């Protein structure tokens, strides 16, 4: 048995990373292991995509604080 498909809820060096609303169109159903990036990426990436698509982000800096 075992799992047929796996979604990693953290960044991965080996699995392709997807963020809903950003690059989910690159997902293919034949992929067995994928990453949903990090919680920080999932918060920032959709907003950054909208800004970049409309005005272009030249440079950015992000700070995350976890408690």
C-alpha positions as CSV (number, residue, x, y, z in Angstrom):
1,X,0.0,0.0,0.0
2,X,1.1,3.4,1.1
3,X,0.1,6.8,-0.1
4,X,-0.6,7.2,-3.8
5,X,0.1,11.0,-3.7
6,X,1.7,13.3,-1.1
7,X,1.4,17.0,-0.4
8,X,4.2,18.4,1.7
9,X,3.1,21.4,3.7
10,X,6.6,22.9,3.8
11,X,9.3,23.9,1.3
12,X,11.1,21.0,-0.4
13,X,14.3,20.8,-2.3
14,X,13.1,17.8,-4.3
15,X,9.4,18.3,-4.9
16,X,7.9,20.9,-7.2
17,X,6.3,23.8,-5.2
18,X,2.9,25.2,-5.9
19,X,1.0,28.2,-4.5
20,X,-2.7,28.5,-5.3
21,X,-3.4,31.5,-7.3
22,X,0.2,31.8,-8.4
23,X,1.5,28.8,-10.3
24,X,-1.1,26.1,-9.8
25,X,-1.5,25.9,-13.6
26,X,1.9,24.1,-13.7
27,X,0.5,21.2,-11.7
28,X,0.1,17.9,-13.5
29,X,-2.0,15.1,-12.1
30,X,0.8,12.6,-12.8
31,X,3.0,14.2,-10.1
32,X,3.2,12.0,-7.0
33,X,4.8,14.3,-4.5
34,X,4.3,18.1,-4.4
35,X,5.0,20.9,-2.0
36,X,2.5,23.6,-1.0
37,X,5.5,25.8,0.0
38,X,5.5,27.4,3.4
39,X,2.8,29.3,5.3
40,X,4.7,32.5,4.8
41,X,4.9,31.9,1.0
42,X,1.2,31.1,0.8
43,X,0.5,34.5,2.5
44,X,2.8,36.6,0.5
45,X,3.0,35.1,-3.0
46,X,-0.7,35.7,-4.1
47,X,-0.4,39.4,-3.1
48,X,3.0,39.8,-4.7
49,X,1.8,38.2,-7.9
50,X,-1.1,40.7,-8.2
51,X,1.2,43.6,-7.5
52,X,3.9,42.3,-10.0
53,X,1.3,41.5,-12.7
54,X,0.0,45.1,-12.5
55,X,3.1,47.2,-11.6
56,X,6.2,45.0,-11.6
57,X,8.1,44.4,-8.4
58,X,11.8,45.3,-9.0
59,X,13.1,44.2,-5.6
60,X,11.5,43.0,-2.4
61,X,12.3,42.1,1.2
62,X,10.2,40.0,3.5
63,X,10.6,39.4,7.2
64,X,8.8,36.7,9.1
65,X,8.4,36.4,12.8
66,X,7.3,33.1,14.3
67,X,6.5,32.8,18.0
